Amino acid sequence: MRVCVIGTGYVGLVTGVCLSHAGHEVICIDNNEEKVKLMQSGQSPIYEPGLSELMKSSMEAKRLQFSSDLKAGVEHGEILFIAVGTPPLPTGESDTRYVEAVARGIGANLPENSYKVIVNKSTVPIGSGDWVRMLVLDGAKESKKELVGAGGAAVAEAPKITFDVVSNPEFLREGSAVYDTFNPDRIVLGSNGSRAIALMEELYTPIVERQFAEDKAAPQVPVVVTDLSSAEMIKYAANAFLATKISFMNEVANICDRVGADVTQVGKGIGLDSRIGNKFLNAGIGWGGSCFPKDVSALVHTADDYGYDAELLKATIDVNSRQRLVALEKLQHELKILKGKVVGLLGLTFKPDTDDMRDAPALIMIEHLNRLGARVKAFDPIVSQSGISNGMTGVIVETDPERLADSCDALVLVTEWKQFLDLDYTKMAGLMNDPLIIDGRNFLHRERMEQAGFRYVGIGR
Ligand SMILES: NC(=O)c1ccc[n+]([C@@H]2O[C@H](COP(=O)([O-])OP(=O)(O)OC[C@H]3O[C@@H](n4cnc5c(N)ncnc54)[C@H](O)[C@@H]3O)[C@@H](O)[C@H]2O)c1
């Protein structure tokens, strides 16, 4: 099928590349010309395991193109994905101006006598499906086209533009986005148009049948078909639930710290209960990234708009804000005065296997350490090589873990990169002023760290 994906960030680029790998003809559109040029040259502007390889092979097979020409993309695609960012505003609401611009742009460029499916893949406030429909119609009106909705009655002249809007929320995790796209737990399709749903089901057939999955014999991927608002709500409810699960476990960790229990043992003990499940039970220094913070805040805001005080979700956010400072409190407890001390951060990104720094807990830690007069150094497998570090203030980004450890009074493990399990910690301890490590993700082995000469402090253990 012919597909156009508008917005080539973590979601859009991965979607476009994976759909082209699955056999569809895809054009990815972005209004950032520099990014488009980079992608046209075969390079990915983001880091995601496996993405560059698939991108190159789909480009060679001539199933994947990049452009900044929205008109060409809209003409090409039977299915048009909107995958632009919806960052948070200071009020907690989502900033939907990029979605608005794209929806109007699609309307202005919809060709006559063709049917298009317009898919919201961006996470948008509940009710945005109808809003996008309105904006597409506005865009079309502004470009003086005659309009009829899908299945609409014939008017004086023959129908010229027909389209339906679908909400198809994205659940991929940064760091395993390609894997998640080919191995999803479910696909959610929300629309009021059966023609659109049928086309979306056809589009996703290779994925539903697990043709590119790790386990090809696994049962088909469940497709959940809903109305527009329910699909939009599913995305928010899923992220709010996961964020709440982590905040819950962080609260338990803080109580463990006080009563002398070990939260890692508690997590194992409760995770074996099938009603609870063993995922998202790791205590640490809190959640961050581009999705959880903004999506939970946006849901609180939506509830507020409709006269409901979402107290549990507010507590989820409050617990997380406090949790981000737990490593700092532990540093103060161990080192007392932080002024004039050197603290090394192992990891900067909000999670491993990504280059994404949006709302990363490391940023808040850097800010507070600076305020308290400590010198901050960091090493991150991706950030240290990528040059992103050039834009970071208040932190010296080192090129390797040993340079990081040199002259530090403490290390804090911020991101659980796999390679941090196997560093030469004995050598690193020898280079430090004080071999203290705060394991902000309960990721390292206490005994091994102690054998290497470290004083080990975890979270809730
Ligand atoms: N990142 C994730 O893990 C994730 C997961 C699920 C859902 N989402 C949601 O998906 C959406 C996209 O997120 P992301 O992280 O990929 O965003 P991103 O910021 O990485 O990428 C957005 C892209 O859209 C482009 N863009 C902006 N305005 C444009 C326009 N008018 N025309 C063409 N391109 C335009 C930008 O240049 C950028 O490349 C958001 O709503 C987000 O909440 C993200």
PDBQT file of the ligand as one rigid body, heavy atoms in Angstrom, charges set to zero:
ROOT
HETATM    1  N1  LIG A 501       8.938   8.938  21.477  1.00  0.00    +0.000 N 
HETATM    2  C1  LIG A 501       8.218   7.938  21.914  1.00  0.00    +0.000 C 
HETATM    3  O1  LIG A 501       8.705   6.985  22.521  1.00  0.00    +0.000 OA
HETATM    4  C2  LIG A 501       6.722   7.914  21.667  1.00  0.00    +0.000 A 
HETATM    5  C3  LIG A 501       6.011   6.744  21.918  1.00  0.00    +0.000 A 
HETATM    6  C4  LIG A 501       4.647   6.733  21.684  1.00  0.00    +0.000 A 
HETATM    7  C5  LIG A 501       4.007   7.887  21.235  1.00  0.00    +0.000 A 
HETATM    8  N2  LIG A 501       4.730   9.020  21.028  1.00  0.00    +0.000 N 
HETATM    9  C6  LIG A 501       4.040  10.205  20.510  1.00  0.00    +0.000 C 
HETATM   10  O2  LIG A 501       4.313  10.320  19.125  1.00  0.00    +0.000 OA
HETATM   11  C7  LIG A 501       4.413  11.693  18.745  1.00  0.00    +0.000 C 
HETATM   12  C8  LIG A 501       5.761  11.942  18.100  1.00  0.00    +0.000 C 
HETATM   13  O3  LIG A 501       6.759  11.749  19.073  1.00  0.00    +0.000 OA
HETATM   14  P1  LIG A 501       8.310  11.705  18.714  1.00  0.00    +0.000 P 
HETATM   15  O4  LIG A 501       9.027  11.373  19.959  1.00  0.00    +0.000 OA
HETATM   16  O5  LIG A 501       8.495  10.866  17.492  1.00  0.00    +0.000 OA
HETATM   17  O6  LIG A 501       8.528  13.249  18.320  1.00  0.00    +0.000 OA
HETATM   18  P2  LIG A 501       9.855  13.955  17.760  1.00  0.00    +0.000 P 
HETATM   19  O7  LIG A 501       9.867  15.287  18.388  1.00  0.00    +0.000 OA
HETATM   20  O8  LIG A 501      11.012  13.035  17.915  1.00  0.00    +0.000 OA
HETATM   21  O9  LIG A 501       9.582  14.100  16.201  1.00  0.00    +0.000 OA
HETATM   22  C9  LIG A 501       8.624  14.952  15.646  1.00  0.00    +0.000 C 
HETATM   23  C10 LIG A 501       9.031  15.256  14.206  1.00  0.00    +0.000 C 
HETATM   24  O10 LIG A 501       7.973  15.990  13.582  1.00  0.00    +0.000 OA
HETATM   25  C11 LIG A 501       8.568  16.964  12.749  1.00  0.00    +0.000 C 
HETATM   26  N3  LIG A 501       7.581  18.028  12.464  1.00  0.00    +0.000 N 
HETATM   27  C12 LIG A 501       7.104  18.979  13.288  1.00  0.00    +0.000 A 
HETATM   28  N4  LIG A 501       6.212  19.753  12.652  1.00  0.00    +0.000 NA
HETATM   29  C13 LIG A 501       6.133  19.289  11.385  1.00  0.00    +0.000 A 
HETATM   30  C14 LIG A 501       5.383  19.653  10.249  1.00  0.00    +0.000 A 
HETATM   31  N5  LIG A 501       4.519  20.689  10.262  1.00  0.00    +0.000 N 
HETATM   32  N6  LIG A 501       5.550  18.952   9.116  1.00  0.00    +0.000 NA
HETATM   33  C15 LIG A 501       6.399  17.909   9.062  1.00  0.00    +0.000 A 
HETATM   34  N7  LIG A 501       7.131  17.505  10.115  1.00  0.00    +0.000 NA
HETATM   35  C16 LIG A 501       6.998  18.188  11.261  1.00  0.00    +0.000 A 
HETATM   36  C17 LIG A 501       9.783  17.437  13.513  1.00  0.00    +0.000 C 
HETATM   37  O11 LIG A 501      10.729  18.068  12.673  1.00  0.00    +0.000 OA
HETATM   38  C18 LIG A 501      10.295  16.111  14.079  1.00  0.00    +0.000 C 
HETATM   39  O12 LIG A 501      11.186  15.483  13.193  1.00  0.00    +0.000 OA
HETATM   40  C19 LIG A 501       4.165  12.492  20.022  1.00  0.00    +0.000 C 
HETATM   41  O13 LIG A 501       2.823  12.835  20.081  1.00  0.00    +0.000 OA
HETATM   42  C20 LIG A 501       4.510  11.503  21.117  1.00  0.00    +0.000 C 
HETATM   43  O14 LIG A 501       3.807  11.768  22.297  1.00  0.00    +0.000 OA
HETATM   44  C21 LIG A 501       6.088   9.056  21.220  1.00  0.00    +0.000 A 
ENDROOT
TORSDOF 0
